[in-house]
């Protein structure tokens, strides 16, 4: 029977154990639906290595593939914060890599021309909803929820409308002492950038 090495750290009197093999398994399981595997040396698609780790600035945390298999959005964990990369594929080969912005949780629009994502700078800053436009390589903050008094919103789980004209996203709103004061959903229009709580 093979034994997997277990590494144990003690932090503040709490023992934390981890396994390199277990970590790899979790990544493989997570990416299996799109035939994507993230390994220590890079990203593999259908068994072929398509992106070397050295082309990114950290460890791959998540990969999302567009429905037409021509685009990927890669979340990379750096020291701080997390960063998103746009990767274009041509016949299964990487033809372009573009560093988007700090963020996480990519959601392709139905026509695969846009990527909604949650902006992430620090753990105590607003998590706003951004949209990256693939053709122009520009992105916009659609919610701008950080308030002058320190209050903010944390957006999550954006869902594109079938015609890609708007996004429905959940949110939690906090005051400047990080007390939850409101929770719900908002509709964000792509054309005029309006935000309406629903």
Residue frames as a rotation matrix with the C-alpha (Angstrom) as fourth column:
UNK 1
0.578 0.816 0.000 0.00
0.816 -0.578 0.000 0.00
0.000 0.000 -1.000 0.00
UNK 2
-0.288 -0.680 0.674 1.41
0.633 -0.664 -0.399 3.40
0.719 0.311 0.622 -1.02
UNK 3
0.126 0.267 -0.955 1.64
0.922 -0.387 0.014 6.01
-0.366 -0.882 -0.296 1.67
UNK 4
0.402 0.099 0.910 0.89
0.574 -0.802 -0.166 9.62
0.714 0.589 -0.379 0.87
UNK 5
-0.641 -0.686 -0.344 3.13
0.704 -0.347 -0.619 12.12
0.305 -0.639 0.706 2.67
UNK 6
0.571 0.821 0.020 1.18
0.690 -0.494 0.529 14.34
0.444 -0.288 -0.849 5.02
UNK 7
-0.577 -0.742 0.341 2.53
0.452 -0.638 -0.624 17.74
0.681 -0.206 0.703 6.02
UNK 8
0.431 0.713 -0.553 1.42
0.850 -0.114 0.515 19.22
0.305 -0.692 -0.655 9.32
UNK 9
-0.536 -0.499 0.680 1.71
0.175 -0.854 -0.489 22.83
0.826 -0.143 0.546 10.45
UNK 10
-0.009 0.521 -0.854 0.79
1.000 0.023 0.004 24.15
0.022 -0.853 -0.521 13.87
UNK 11
-0.639 -0.093 0.764 -0.58
0.252 -0.963 0.093 27.69
0.727 0.252 0.639 13.78
UNK 12
-0.385 0.482 0.787 -1.93
-0.765 -0.644 0.021 29.27
0.517 -0.594 0.617 16.93
UNK 13
-0.608 0.086 0.789 -2.24
-0.600 0.601 -0.528 25.89
-0.520 -0.795 -0.314 18.56
UNK 14
0.563 0.822 0.088 -4.27
-0.501 0.424 -0.755 24.49
-0.658 0.380 0.650 15.65
UNK 15
-0.474 -0.719 0.508 -2.81
-0.025 0.588 0.809 21.61
-0.880 0.371 -0.297 13.67
UNK 16
0.511 0.572 -0.642 -3.34
-0.666 -0.208 -0.716 21.85
-0.543 0.794 0.274 9.92
UNK 17
-0.291 -0.578 0.762 -2.61
0.077 0.780 0.621 18.82
-0.954 0.239 -0.182 7.76
UNK 18
0.534 0.434 -0.726 -2.45
-0.689 -0.274 -0.671 18.70
-0.490 0.858 0.153 3.98
UNK 19
0.078 -0.466 0.881 -1.39
0.346 0.842 0.414 16.36
-0.935 0.273 0.227 1.23
UNK 20
-0.560 -0.356 -0.748 0.12
-0.534 -0.535 0.655 17.23
-0.633 0.766 0.109 -2.15
UNK 21
-0.969 0.215 0.119 -1.65
0.240 0.722 0.649 14.28
0.054 0.657 -0.752 -3.74
UNK 22
-0.192 0.951 -0.244 -5.00
0.858 0.042 -0.513 15.29
-0.477 -0.308 -0.823 -2.28
UNK 23
-0.074 0.119 -0.990 -4.58
-0.127 -0.986 -0.109 18.84
-0.989 0.118 0.088 -3.57
UNK 24
-0.863 -0.298 -0.408 -3.86
-0.432 0.019 0.901 17.58
-0.261 0.954 -0.145 -7.08
UNK 25
-0.775 0.614 0.150 -6.89
0.631 0.762 0.146 15.29
-0.025 0.207 -0.978 -6.98
UNK 26
-0.010 0.801 -0.598 -9.22
0.559 -0.491 -0.668 18.13
-0.829 -0.341 -0.443 -6.01
UNK 27
-0.304 -0.166 -0.938 -7.99
-0.515 -0.800 0.309 20.25
-0.802 0.577 0.158 -8.93
UNK 28
-0.990 -0.076 -0.118 -8.40
-0.141 0.547 0.825 17.40
0.002 0.833 -0.553 -11.41
UNK 29
-0.509 0.861 -0.019 -11.91
0.824 0.480 -0.301 16.66
-0.250 -0.169 -0.954 -10.17
UNK 30
-0.025 0.509 -0.860 -12.90
0.216 -0.838 -0.502 20.33
-0.976 -0.198 -0.089 -10.37
UNK 31
-0.287 -0.191 -0.939 -11.74
-0.722 -0.601 0.343 20.77
-0.630 0.776 0.035 -13.99
UNK 32
-0.742 -0.126 0.659 -12.83
0.143 0.930 0.338 17.36
-0.655 0.345 -0.672 -15.27
UNK 33
0.232 0.962 0.142 -16.10
0.387 0.043 -0.921 18.55
-0.893 0.268 -0.362 -16.81
UNK 34
0.836 0.033 -0.547 -14.26
-0.415 -0.613 -0.672 20.54
-0.358 0.790 -0.499 -19.48
UNK 35
0.807 -0.587 0.070 -11.42
0.558 0.719 -0.414 18.04
0.193 0.373 0.908 -19.97
UNK 36
0.389 -0.674 0.628 -9.16
-0.342 -0.739 -0.581 20.57
0.855 0.011 -0.518 -18.26
UNK 37
0.699 -0.269 -0.663 -6.55
0.682 0.530 0.504 19.54
0.216 -0.804 0.554 -15.73
UNK 38
0.666 -0.533 0.522 -4.43
-0.524 -0.832 -0.181 21.95
0.531 -0.153 -0.833 -13.72
UNK 39
0.686 -0.546 -0.482 -1.10
0.677 0.721 0.146 20.50
0.268 -0.427 0.864 -12.65
UNK 40
0.483 -0.561 -0.673 1.95
0.475 -0.478 0.739 21.97
-0.736 -0.676 0.036 -10.99
UNK 41
-0.546 -0.832 0.099 3.63
0.489 -0.221 0.843 22.62
-0.680 0.509 0.528 -14.35
UNK 42
-0.932 0.201 -0.301 0.66
-0.351 -0.706 0.615 24.07
-0.089 0.679 0.729 -16.23
UNK 43
-0.025 0.994 0.104 -2.79
-0.617 0.066 -0.784 23.54
-0.787 -0.084 0.612 -17.72
UNK 44
-0.949 -0.232 0.212 -3.73
-0.022 0.722 0.692 20.53
-0.314 0.652 -0.691 -19.83
UNK 45
-0.022 0.946 -0.324 -6.67
-0.856 -0.185 -0.483 20.22
-0.517 0.266 0.814 -22.22
UNK 46
0.880 0.446 -0.164 -7.74
-0.472 0.776 -0.419 16.73
-0.060 0.446 0.893 -23.25
UNK 47
0.791 -0.590 0.164 -4.35
0.484 0.767 0.421 15.39
-0.374 -0.254 0.892 -22.17
UNK 48
0.186 -0.736 0.651 -2.27
0.835 -0.231 -0.500 17.97
0.518 0.637 0.571 -24.05
UNK 49
-0.093 -0.306 -0.948 -0.34
0.792 -0.599 0.115 20.68
-0.603 -0.740 0.298 -22.24
UNK 50
0.352 0.335 0.874 -1.56
0.848 -0.509 -0.147 24.02
0.396 0.793 -0.463 -23.59
UNK 51
0.646 -0.103 0.756 -0.28
-0.228 -0.972 0.063 26.54
0.728 -0.213 -0.651 -21.03
UNK 52
-0.130 -0.798 -0.588 2.92
0.608 0.404 -0.683 26.52
0.783 -0.447 0.433 -19.01
UNK 53
0.545 0.348 -0.763 2.82
0.838 -0.249 0.485 27.72
-0.021 -0.904 -0.428 -15.41
UNK 54
-0.412 -0.821 -0.396 5.69
0.768 -0.546 0.334 30.12
-0.491 -0.166 0.855 -16.16
UNK 55
-0.657 0.228 0.718 3.36
0.493 -0.590 0.639 32.11
0.570 0.774 0.275 -18.41
UNK 56
0.538 0.828 0.156 1.25
0.301 -0.362 0.882 33.03
0.787 -0.428 -0.444 -15.36
UNK 57
-0.212 -0.642 0.737 2.23
-0.423 -0.619 -0.662 34.92
0.881 -0.452 -0.140 -12.20
UNK 58
-0.355 0.126 0.927 1.05
-0.920 0.133 -0.370 32.40
-0.169 -0.983 0.069 -9.62
UNK 59
-0.937 0.054 0.345 -0.75
0.030 0.997 -0.076 29.15
-0.348 -0.061 -0.936 -8.99
UNK 60
-0.656 0.737 -0.163 -3.82
-0.323 -0.079 0.943 28.26
0.682 0.671 0.290 -11.05
UNK 61
-0.831 0.434 0.348 -6.92
-0.323 0.133 -0.937 28.20
-0.453 -0.891 0.030 -8.84
UNK 62
0.111 0.922 0.370 -9.70
0.179 0.348 -0.920 27.86
-0.978 0.168 -0.126 -11.41
UNK 63
-0.943 -0.291 -0.161 -10.22
-0.114 -0.173 0.978 27.53
-0.313 0.941 0.130 -15.16
UNK 64
0.093 0.992 0.083 -13.47
0.049 0.079 -0.996 28.24
-0.994 0.097 -0.041 -17.01
UNK 65
-0.858 -0.343 0.381 -13.91
0.343 0.167 0.924 27.31
-0.381 0.924 -0.025 -20.68
UNK 66
-0.441 0.716 -0.541 -16.32
-0.775 -0.608 -0.173 29.05
-0.453 0.343 0.823 -23.05
UNK 67
0.322 0.689 0.649 -19.02
-0.238 0.723 -0.649 26.92
-0.916 0.054 0.397 -24.64
UNK 68
0.942 0.005 -0.336 -17.38
-0.335 0.086 -0.938 27.21
0.024 0.996 0.083 -28.08
UNK 69
0.713 -0.697 0.075 -14.03
0.576 0.644 0.503 26.01
-0.399 -0.315 0.861 -26.65
UNK 70
0.405 -0.560 0.723 -12.24
0.625 -0.407 -0.666 29.09
0.667 0.721 0.186 -28.06
UNK 71
0.039 -0.327 0.944 -11.70
-0.443 -0.853 -0.277 31.00
0.895 -0.408 -0.178 -24.82
UNK 72
0.133 -0.001 -0.991 -10.63
0.801 0.589 0.107 30.33
0.584 -0.808 0.079 -21.24
UNK 73
0.439 -0.056 0.897 -10.71
-0.484 -0.856 0.183 32.46
0.757 -0.514 -0.403 -18.13
UNK 74
0.112 -0.552 -0.826 -8.02
0.581 0.711 -0.396 31.48
0.806 -0.436 0.400 -15.62
UNK 75
0.876 0.132 0.464 -7.96
-0.300 -0.605 0.737 32.51
0.378 -0.785 -0.491 -11.96
UNK 76
0.107 -0.933 -0.343 -4.43
0.400 0.356 -0.844 32.73
0.910 -0.047 0.411 -10.58
UNK 77
0.937 0.154 -0.313 -3.59
0.341 -0.222 0.913 33.00
0.071 -0.963 -0.261 -6.89
UNK 78
0.069 -0.915 0.397 -0.73
0.160 -0.382 -0.910 35.42
0.985 0.126 0.120 -6.29
UNK 79
-0.815 -0.373 -0.443 0.52
0.496 -0.053 -0.867 36.68
0.299 -0.926 0.228 -2.94
UNK 80
-0.055 0.871 -0.489 -2.37
0.671 -0.330 -0.664 39.17
-0.740 -0.365 -0.565 -3.04
UNK 81
0.004 0.886 0.464 -4.79
-0.740 0.315 -0.594 39.48
-0.673 -0.341 0.657 -4.71
UNK 82
-0.057 0.087 0.995 -6.13
0.523 0.851 -0.044 36.88
-0.850 0.518 -0.094 -7.17
UNK 83
-0.460 -0.138 -0.877 -5.74
-0.584 -0.697 0.416 37.75
-0.669 0.704 0.240 -10.86
UNK 84
0.520 0.665 0.536 -7.73
0.116 0.566 -0.816 36.77
-0.846 0.487 0.217 -13.93
UNK 85
-0.662 -0.686 -0.301 -6.21
-0.306 -0.119 0.945 35.88
-0.684 0.717 -0.131 -17.29
UNK 86
0.621 0.755 -0.210 -8.00
-0.498 0.174 -0.849 35.65
-0.605 0.632 0.484 -20.61
UNK 87
-0.544 -0.766 0.341 -6.65
-0.219 0.523 0.824 32.87
-0.810 0.374 -0.453 -22.85
UNK 88
0.392 0.625 -0.675 -7.62
-0.842 -0.051 -0.536 32.55
-0.370 0.779 0.507 -26.52
UNK 89
-0.222 -0.396 0.891 -7.48
-0.019 0.915 0.402 29.13
-0.975 0.073 -0.210 -28.14
UNK 90
0.226 0.233 -0.946 -7.08
-0.950 -0.163 -0.267 28.47
-0.217 0.959 0.185 -31.86
UNK 91
0.434 0.043 -0.900 -7.57
-0.464 0.867 -0.183 24.83
0.772 0.496 0.396 -32.82
UNK 92
0.905 0.045 -0.423 -6.83
0.302 0.633 0.713 23.85
0.300 -0.773 0.559 -29.23
UNK 93
-0.094 -0.989 -0.116 -3.57
0.943 -0.051 -0.330 25.85
0.321 -0.140 0.937 -29.10
UNK 94
0.371 0.179 -0.911 -3.04
0.646 -0.755 0.115 29.00
-0.667 -0.631 -0.396 -27.02
UNK 95
0.073 -0.294 0.953 -2.85
0.912 -0.368 -0.183 31.96
0.404 0.882 0.242 -29.39
UNK 96
-0.148 -0.124 0.981 -3.18
-0.117 -0.983 -0.142 34.83
0.982 -0.136 0.131 -26.90
UNK 97
-0.054 0.112 -0.992 -2.81
0.965 0.263 -0.023 35.44
0.258 -0.958 -0.122 -23.16
UNK 98
-0.217 0.060 0.974 -4.11
0.036 -0.997 0.069 38.67
0.975 0.050 0.215 -21.63
UNK 99
-0.716 -0.068 -0.695 -3.90
0.687 0.106 -0.719 39.66
0.123 -0.992 -0.029 -17.95
UNK 100
0.050 0.876 0.480 -7.29
0.631 -0.401 0.665 41.17
0.774 0.269 -0.573 -17.13
UNK 101
-0.036 0.071 0.997 -7.52
-0.582 -0.813 0.036 42.44
0.813 -0.579 0.071 -13.56
UNK 102
-0.954 -0.175 0.244 -7.69
-0.299 0.467 -0.833 41.35
0.032 -0.867 -0.497 -9.91
UNK 103
-0.043 0.999 0.014 -10.74
-0.997 -0.044 0.061 39.12
0.062 -0.011 0.998 -9.58
UNK 104
-0.924 -0.143 0.355 -12.26
-0.189 0.977 -0.096 35.66
-0.334 -0.156 -0.930 -9.46
UNK 105
-0.255 0.873 0.415 -15.32
0.371 0.485 -0.792 33.63
-0.893 -0.048 -0.447 -10.58
UNK 106
-0.860 -0.114 -0.498 -15.59
-0.396 -0.467 0.791 33.95
-0.323 0.877 0.357 -14.37
UNK 107
-0.057 0.889 0.454 -18.92
0.350 0.444 -0.825 33.69
-0.935 0.113 -0.337 -16.19
UNK 108
-0.946 -0.287 0.154 -18.98
0.221 -0.222 0.950 33.76
-0.238 0.932 0.273 -20.01
UNK 109
-0.264 0.868 -0.421 -21.89
-0.732 -0.465 -0.499 35.43
-0.628 0.176 0.758 -21.75
UNK 110
0.402 0.542 0.738 -24.06
0.005 0.805 -0.593 33.18
-0.916 0.242 0.320 -23.89
UNK 111
0.998 -0.061 -0.024 -22.46
-0.028 -0.068 -0.997 34.47
0.059 0.996 -0.069 -27.12
UNK 112
0.529 -0.840 -0.121 -18.96
0.812 0.459 0.361 34.11
-0.248 -0.289 0.925 -25.57
UNK 113
0.255 -0.419 0.872 -18.08
0.521 -0.700 -0.489 37.76
0.815 0.579 0.039 -26.28
UNK 114
0.141 -0.130 0.982 -18.01
-0.647 -0.762 -0.008 38.91
0.749 -0.634 -0.191 -22.64
UNK 115
-0.256 -0.237 -0.937 -16.87
0.561 0.754 -0.343 37.60
0.788 -0.613 -0.060 -19.27
UNK 116
0.592 0.414 0.692 -18.58
-0.402 -0.592 0.698 38.69
0.698 -0.691 -0.185 -16.06
UNK 117
-0.092 -0.628 -0.773 -16.37
0.585 0.593 -0.552 38.39
0.806 -0.503 0.313 -12.99
UNK 118
0.901 0.343 -0.264 -16.17
0.395 -0.402 0.826 39.48
0.177 -0.849 -0.498 -9.39
UNK 119
0.295 -0.812 0.503 -13.48
-0.194 -0.566 -0.801 42.08
0.936 0.139 -0.325 -8.71
UNK 120
0.884 -0.076 -0.462 -11.21
0.449 0.416 0.791 41.22
0.132 -0.906 0.402 -5.81
UNK 121
0.350 -0.786 0.510 -8.57
-0.295 -0.609 -0.736 43.55
0.889 0.107 -0.445 -4.38
UNK 122
-0.812 -0.531 0.242 -8.50
-0.407 0.219 -0.887 42.75
0.418 -0.819 -0.393 -0.67
UNK 123
-0.600 0.579 -0.551 -10.65
0.662 0.747 0.064 40.84
0.449 -0.326 -0.832 1.81
UNK 124
-0.287 0.493 -0.822 -11.98
0.700 -0.477 -0.531 44.14
-0.653 -0.728 -0.208 3.20
UNK 125
-0.814 0.060 -0.578 -12.84
-0.375 -0.815 0.443 45.84
-0.444 0.577 0.686 -0.09
UNK 126
0.225 0.967 -0.118 -16.03
-0.677 0.068 -0.733 45.71
-0.701 0.244 0.670 -2.13
UNK 127
-0.690 -0.302 0.658 -16.46
0.234 0.767 0.597 42.74
-0.685 0.566 -0.458 -4.44
UNK 128
-0.061 0.667 -0.743 -18.03
-0.604 -0.617 -0.505 44.44
-0.795 0.418 0.440 -7.43
UNK 129
0.426 0.286 0.858 -19.35
0.492 0.723 -0.485 42.99
-0.759 0.629 0.167 -10.67
UNK 130
-0.255 -0.589 -0.767 -17.10
-0.525 -0.581 0.622 43.62
-0.812 0.561 -0.161 -13.67
UNK 131
0.800 0.388 0.458 -17.49
0.187 0.564 -0.804 42.75
-0.570 0.729 0.379 -17.34
UNK 132
-0.338 -0.927 -0.166 -14.54
-0.168 -0.114 0.979 42.05
-0.926 0.359 -0.117 -19.64
UNK 133
0.759 0.550 -0.348 -15.11
-0.390 -0.043 -0.920 42.58
-0.521 0.834 0.182 -23.37
UNK 134
0.391 -0.646 0.656 -13.06
0.454 0.755 0.473 40.03
-0.801 0.112 0.588 -25.27
UNK 135
0.572 -0.153 0.806 -12.77
0.799 -0.116 -0.590 41.87
0.184 0.981 0.056 -28.60
UNK 136
0.680 -0.252 0.688 -11.62
-0.095 -0.962 -0.258 45.22
0.727 0.110 -0.678 -27.18
UNK 137
-0.112 -0.684 -0.721 -9.78
0.709 0.453 -0.541 43.74
0.697 -0.571 0.434 -24.15
UNK 138
-0.614 0.011 0.789 -11.46
-0.406 -0.862 -0.304 46.35
0.676 -0.507 0.534 -21.94
UNK 139
-0.370 0.557 -0.743 -13.31
0.796 0.602 0.055 45.82
0.478 -0.572 -0.667 -18.67
UNK 140
-0.358 0.364 0.860 -15.77
-0.336 -0.910 0.245 47.93
0.871 -0.201 0.448 -16.70
UNK 141
-0.952 0.168 -0.255 -16.93
0.295 0.286 -0.912 48.02
-0.080 -0.943 -0.322 -13.09
UNK 142
-0.486 0.843 0.232 -20.72
0.232 -0.131 0.964 47.83
0.843 0.522 -0.132 -13.34
UNK 143
0.398 0.732 -0.553 -21.60
0.704 0.144 0.696 48.23
0.589 -0.666 -0.458 -9.67
UNK 144
-0.424 -0.650 0.631 -19.03
0.136 -0.735 -0.665 50.54
0.895 -0.195 0.400 -7.96
UNK 145
0.504 0.818 -0.276 -20.45
0.322 0.118 0.939 49.75
0.801 -0.562 -0.204 -4.54
UNK 146
-0.316 -0.658 -0.684 -17.63
0.922 -0.041 -0.386 51.04
0.226 -0.752 0.619 -2.30
UNK 147
0.703 0.652 0.282 -19.05
0.535 -0.747 0.394 53.97
0.468 -0.126 -0.875 -0.29
UNK 148
0.087 -0.682 0.726 -17.20
-0.173 -0.728 -0.663 56.98
0.981 -0.068 -0.182 1.05
UNK 149
0.362 0.117 0.925 -18.10
-0.904 -0.200 0.379 56.03
0.229 -0.973 0.034 4.63
UNK 150
-0.633 -0.715 0.298 -16.56
-0.760 0.647 -0.060 52.56
-0.150 -0.264 -0.953 4.23
UNK 151
0.156 0.763 0.627 -19.76
-0.378 0.632 -0.676 50.64
-0.913 -0.131 0.387 3.51
UNK 152
-0.630 -0.425 -0.650 -19.79
-0.761 0.168 0.627 48.26
-0.157 0.889 -0.430 0.58
UNK 153
0.639 0.765 0.086 -21.46
-0.705 0.626 -0.332 45.39
-0.308 0.151 0.939 -1.24
UNK 154
-0.624 -0.714 0.317 -20.15
-0.484 0.672 0.561 41.94
-0.614 0.196 -0.765 -2.02
UNK 155
0.298 0.726 -0.620 -21.65
-0.943 0.124 -0.307 40.60
-0.146 0.677 0.722 -5.25
UNK 156
-0.628 -0.469 0.622 -21.81
-0.404 0.879 0.255 36.90
-0.665 -0.091 -0.741 -6.14
UNK 157
-0.487 0.397 0.778 -23.17
0.492 0.861 -0.132 34.32
-0.722 0.319 -0.614 -8.60
UNK 158
-0.354 0.363 -0.862 -23.89
-0.652 -0.757 -0.051 36.49
-0.671 0.543 0.505 -11.66
UNK 159
-0.252 0.375 0.892 -26.26
0.578 0.797 -0.172 34.93
-0.776 0.473 -0.418 -14.20
UNK 160
-0.937 -0.130 -0.324 -26.47
-0.176 -0.626 0.759 36.21
-0.301 0.769 0.564 -17.78
UNK 161
0.158 0.981 -0.114 -29.86
-0.477 -0.025 -0.879 36.81
-0.865 0.193 0.464 -19.37
UNK 162
0.303 0.005 0.953 -30.47
0.548 0.818 -0.178 34.64
-0.780 0.576 0.245 -22.44
UNK 163
0.803 0.026 0.596 -29.95
0.549 -0.422 -0.721 37.67
0.233 0.906 -0.353 -24.73
UNK 164
-0.107 -0.959 -0.263 -26.89
0.985 -0.065 -0.162 38.92
0.138 -0.277 0.951 -22.76
UNK 165
0.088 0.182 0.979 -28.49
0.267 -0.952 0.153 42.35
0.960 0.248 -0.133 -22.19
UNK 166
0.318 0.024 0.948 -28.35
-0.796 -0.537 0.280 42.12
0.516 -0.843 -0.152 -18.41
UNK 167
-0.503 -0.522 -0.689 -27.03
0.074 0.768 -0.636 40.15
0.861 -0.371 -0.348 -15.48
UNK 168
0.706 0.628 0.328 -28.75
-0.357 -0.084 0.930 39.10
0.612 -0.774 0.165 -12.27
UNK 169
-0.321 -0.869 -0.376 -26.39
0.119 0.357 -0.926 38.85
0.939 -0.342 -0.012 -9.31
UNK 170
0.629 0.457 -0.629 -26.78
0.651 0.134 0.748 38.29
0.426 -0.879 -0.214 -5.60
UNK 171
-0.182 -0.725 0.664 -25.32
-0.024 -0.672 -0.740 40.73
0.983 -0.151 0.105 -3.10
UNK 172
0.389 0.209 -0.897 -24.71
0.908 0.075 0.412 41.35
0.153 -0.975 -0.161 0.58
UNK 173
0.245 -0.231 0.942 -24.44
0.118 -0.957 -0.266 44.95
0.962 0.176 -0.207 1.74
UNK 174
0.155 -0.324 -0.933 -22.40
0.970 0.227 0.082 45.95
0.185 -0.918 0.350 4.78
UNK 175
0.980 0.080 0.183 -21.97
0.038 -0.975 0.220 49.18
0.196 -0.208 -0.958 6.71
UNK 176
0.373 -0.912 0.173 -18.55
-0.526 -0.361 -0.770 50.57
0.765 0.196 -0.614 7.69
UNK 177
-0.079 -0.384 0.920 -18.37
-0.960 0.278 0.034 48.25
-0.268 -0.880 -0.391 10.71
UNK 178
-0.774 -0.207 -0.598 -18.93
-0.500 0.779 0.378 45.24
0.387 0.592 -0.707 8.42
UNK 179
-0.598 0.708 0.375 -22.41
-0.094 0.403 -0.911 44.62
-0.796 -0.580 -0.174 9.83
UNK 180
-0.846 0.340 0.411 -24.75
0.521 0.361 0.773 43.06
0.114 0.868 -0.483 7.28
UNK 181
-0.676 0.609 -0.415 -27.57
-0.214 -0.701 -0.680 45.53
-0.706 -0.371 0.604 6.58
UNK 182
0.345 0.805 -0.483 -29.12
-0.775 -0.045 -0.630 44.18
-0.529 0.592 0.609 3.38
UNK 183
-0.700 -0.504 0.506 -29.14
-0.131 0.787 0.603 41.04
-0.702 0.356 -0.617 1.28
UNK 184
0.428 0.904 -0.009 -30.76
-0.155 0.064 -0.986 40.40
-0.890 0.423 0.168 -2.07
UNK 185
-0.107 -0.390 0.914 -30.33
0.871 0.407 0.275 40.43
-0.479 0.826 0.297 -5.84
UNK 186
0.046 0.068 -0.997 -29.75
-0.236 -0.969 -0.076 43.15
-0.971 0.239 -0.028 -8.40
UNK 187
0.612 0.143 0.778 -30.26
0.707 0.341 -0.619 43.47
-0.353 0.929 0.108 -12.14
UNK 188
-0.078 -0.746 -0.662 -27.33
-0.006 -0.663 0.748 45.05
-0.997 0.062 0.047 -13.97
UNK 189
0.890 0.425 0.162 -27.89
0.177 0.005 -0.984 46.28
-0.419 0.905 -0.071 -17.51
UNK 190
0.051 -0.927 0.371 -24.98
0.856 0.232 0.462 46.02
-0.514 0.294 0.806 -19.95
UNK 191
0.130 0.014 0.991 -25.96
0.858 -0.503 -0.106 48.92
0.497 0.864 -0.077 -22.23
UNK 192
0.401 0.112 0.909 -26.43
-0.065 -0.986 0.151 51.74
0.914 -0.119 -0.388 -19.70
UNK 193
-0.567 -0.752 -0.335 -24.70
0.207 0.263 -0.942 50.21
0.797 -0.604 0.007 -16.63
UNK 194
-0.035 0.635 0.772 -27.79
-0.802 -0.478 0.357 50.72
0.596 -0.607 0.526 -14.45
UNK 195
-0.861 -0.198 -0.469 -28.13
0.130 0.805 -0.578 48.69
0.493 -0.559 -0.667 -11.25
UNK 196
-0.116 0.900 0.421 -31.59
-0.792 -0.339 0.507 47.97
0.599 -0.275 0.752 -9.85
UNK 197
-0.889 -0.107 0.444 -32.30
-0.400 0.651 -0.645 45.94
-0.221 -0.752 -0.622 -6.72
UNK 198
-0.277 0.810 -0.517 -34.99
-0.629 0.254 0.734 43.36
0.726 0.529 0.439 -7.38
